[in-house]
Amino acid sequence: MSACLYRDSYQRVFLCCFKDLSVNDGLETEFNGFSVPLEHSFEVDDVAKFQLRGSLVLKTGREPSVSLNQNQLSEEDRTKLKEVAAVDGLYRIRVPRVFLQADKQTEWQTDGHLTAFVRACAMVESHLSDVITLHTDVSGYLIAVSIVTFPGACRGTEVEDEVDLEVFNTTLSIMAPVNAPGPETALFIQRMEQEFEKKGKNPQEQKSFFAKYWMYIVPLVLFLMMSGAQDQSGGGGGGGGNGGGR
Amino acid sequence: MAKLILLLLKCILLCGTVYAVFEDQVGKFDWRQQYVGKVRFCHFDAHMQSSKKVLLATESNVFAALNTRTGEVLWRHVDKTGPEGNIDAFLQNGQDAVLVVGNGRFLRSWETNIGGLNWEAVLDSGSFQSACLIGQQGTVKNVAVLKKTAISLHYLSNGHQKWIENLPDSDTVDYQTVYSGGNSEVYVLGVVPHSHIAIVAFSGDDGEILQQSSVEAPWLSSIPESCQMVDQDLLICVDSTTMSLYTLDLKLQLQLNQIPLQSLELEVDPDFRPSLVSHQPNPAKQPRSEFFLQLAPDHYVLLQFNNGQLVVLRDFKPALLVSFATTGEKTVAAVMSPKNKTASSINLFNAETGRRLLDTTLIFTMDPNGGKPEKLNVQAFLKKDDSVGYRVMVQTKDHTLTFLQQPGRVLWTREEALSDVLTMEMVDLPLTGTQAELEGEFGKKTAIQDGLMSMVFKRLSSQLILLQAWVAHLWKLFYDARKPRSQVKNDISMENLSRDEFNLQKMMVMVTASGKLFGIDSKTGGILWKHYLENIPSNAAFKLMVQRTTAHFPHPPQCTLLIKDKDTGLASLHVFNPIYGKMSHVSPPALPQPILQSLMLPFMDQDYAKVLLLIDDQYKVSAFPSTKYVLQQLQEMASSIFFFLVDSNQGRLSGYRLRTDLSTEQIWEVALPTETQKIVSVKGKKPNEHVHSQGRVMGDRSVLYKYLNPNLLAVVTESTDLHQERSFVGIILIDGVTGRIIHEAVQRKARGPVHVVHSENWVVYEYWSTKSRRNEFSVIELYEGMELYNSTAFSSLDRPLVPQVLQQSYIFPSSISTMEATLTEKGITSRHLLIGLPSGGILSLPKMFLDPRRPEMASEQSREENLIPYAPELMIRTEWFVNYNQTVSRVRGIYTAPSGLESTCLVVAYGLDIYHTRVYPSKQFDVLKDDYDYMLISSVLLALFFATMISKRLAEVKLLNRAWR
């Protein structure tokens, strides 16, 4: 793998495309990739001064993937990070804005950076275990970078062992937007049809209301009719009392 | 089918919250006010002597008739918004009103009595210039419409085209006016700027060109601005550079006749563009030979053409406004002249002689909180003794219509500024005087030092005041009870303004586009105060914030209005008391720099006013109020104050943190490529929103915790590519503090306009699906999962886990105008979405139907949870309309506010109309019903009480008897 990165005085990053042809079990897989710098900054006075932390190797194409080559923290940086953590400073990272589609990245001029931050104390207390996520948009532009540490809290625990702050334990991922679902009409119609079929198979269900409950309805009607007839026949004699009750 | 019906029934049963008003509740908790907008054309219905109508065509594309006795809308036609419905011209002839609409696209004739449409004619395309009625032998039969390249004549009876003629040399000549003096000739006047006037005379019968000529006029650039028609086909123009009047006889068309103003001993105010006002009472007859010449903003002269000679009839100085009016054969001129600072007098003058008519003075008292008068519309009528009487409708700069009659009695006023409400807030009313007295007694810290005796006296005195108030209240009750119910006035005035038991009555503070602020009582809709802010830029953006509520007696409540010029970004603050509308004595800071962002901090200064931070374009922060205490607090809290900026032009979202020296530092940045998508809206959550329940109880009794991030922003983007296959709507949920993207989704084959509601742990948005050609709703809900990460406090800086995201979409059968969610005091009540439909309905859609956890198939567990099985279509049920038949035209926004009752949410929908109501998303679970039987309950209680007494007595007797035995 090779990646080249030049930087001129105008903060311009030229990205070089490379092709890596690897022959693997007779299958030729071709992938395009390029690398961009991942920079970080942590200063006691909180004025951002970005330095190279590592390089992100981005594999473009239909399913972009990303890997990270990063350096260890130097002795000097370790003490500085602890100092920054002590004053509750910020640990920032940044990546240039790039386009992840294969056709455009040759000498793609970046017009700015994407930045994110985490509290320096969280960085120290988590022993440099951070989760960096790169977000792209629909067309493959890098739109955001985010960093969190795990655990994320600052509890004020002292990190004695310098070795813990030497190597980054980074989980890296690249996220494209998910497709939001539309209304699921097809499934709904299918379900309705299934239910209709079920009903077709079960003739018991298909009976009408009257057919199902005739045994209750007929006696009820009969009863009503009988009581009505009684009412009328007795209307002459006990009508007064009966009527009063109703 | 039966299954479907069963399913539907199930839905209805499950949802349970059927919402409707009873017939006798109509208008009890709700009110609506209808407006027409800023008046552009106004005609009094003069075809009948006893007419009580004024016809208005407005800049809001509304054509309406008002009752001149009451000011109420008799009928109203609301056309399309924007240039499509723009009313270009309004001509009135007898009972018919002819309108030219949509840059000359439509010609419509309305019957003015009932507001019915007589006919409508679609005209050829072409930009509209002018229109006029064409009379012949005393009757008006045709209407002429002048376009850029053609003139057409239409019959007034049916709108059919009589003839259409192309205009000669229309590529060089700018035709601007059409005129007819009662004979069948139609004159079209055009101008070649700074060169000559072109005159084309058409025959009204067949459109034949009778005459065509051009007259040198190198000083003229626009005919409607500087010329008028007077007398017998005489064109009269005024030019400020040569200080002269020019006359031109259209019949002879020889040359312009110059009359220097000096020869009339008149002088134009320097830097003022003089103008003319003439009058043609009947389109079938010649215009009057009298006209007004305005020489200065407050200087008018009445001139007359008398046998070819120009005569000065009368000089009016100072005069603010003038207007002609005709009744019968009499034409009068009304002149408004300032009397003192607050009042103006209007007088009538005989147009022919310039003599003042006796007993025609009318005093117009100007509202100190209103704008200056802008236009005078006079309705003249003949009295029984044949003298002229009149009423006037005065239009003022703040879009108010005031209708007056002699000697200055205001019949009605209409605040048409309210047709364009931009933003509003609801503020709690203050406590009553007595309540405040009590508060004051114990609220003051100094009271403790006063000693025991004085405290006792204070106590006694306040108790006495309470007793007095109570007696007064009882007396009023007793007094009112004797009067018939209809006579009992519950007028709300400033004096008796106080909070009710359940805080249902509030003060609505409305900010309108004209720059006029209103304080409206939410119970009755009455305007309690108004304040006109002058010098508001036309493209101003407003942000209204409540800095101090009424809860901090004796400090008055305080609202701050941020007014920002959209072009320059320069802003100013207006600080006022929302209850009385008075400007606060607190002087707002001057803001010399353009303002990018403002934010209200949750902490207060020592006077209980929330601190407002303003970020200028140098990313410097200024605080208001900026006392020492506040600055000290800010320094302490600086590291935990974050804010974000959105630059939609560059697609950039960036986060900043406050430093102790009140400068800022950028801490995160997200950039969306502007080539593919643009940010259309960014929605945060309401700061006053409460969420009662941290999670949802599932069917198996476990809890699914909600992801309740108060800093979450919903960013909506739309694709720049509008092709129906490639267009999309993007929705990005981003944490406003860390800039971390929580969720990013894209709705493909979708297009805006997108309406978003963001609340609790959910985001609901509506878009247009280009693939299926329908409106769709989508809901995103965020859950932390089965356990909370840190249950004690939420911090954006310490939430490493990404929440679970659930999403579901539905079909909605209508497009929508606006959307808002209900809001209640404690957030216990279930939520509804209030959706303003273009049809004028306000739909209260239960959030339950927009729940991504709605299952495909109903299972035991989902039934336990009360989840409705998924159905792709959301139905509009008529009982969900909260405004029953009270249509709200052009709803632009819905404002919701909690009341003191948990079950009740106050809703205000504003657009062209204003509608206020209460909604009860979970029914009135905390209120006894109206028909609650107090008698029964109390009689049962009493009966039980006596029964126990009696049985006790009986038991005692029995015990005694047993003891004797």
Interface residues (C-beta under 8 A of the other chain):
Chain A: D46 V47 A48 D88 L90 R92 R97 G112 H113 L114 T115 A116 F117 V118 R119 A122 V131 T133 H135 D137 V138 S139 Y141 I143 A144 S146 V148 T149 F150 P151 G152 A153 C154 M175 A176 P177 V178 N179 A180 P181 G182 P183 E184 T185 L187 F188 R191 M192 E195 F196 K199
Chain B: K3 L4 S639 R657 R659 E665 Q666 I667 W668 E669 V670 A671 L672 P673 T676 Q677 S719 F728 G730 I731 I732 I734 T738 G739 R740 I741 H743 E744 A745 V746 Q747 R748 S769 K771 S772 E776 S778 I780 N790 L797 D798 R799 P800 V805 Q807 Q808 S809 Y810 I811 E856 M857 Y870 A871 P872 E873
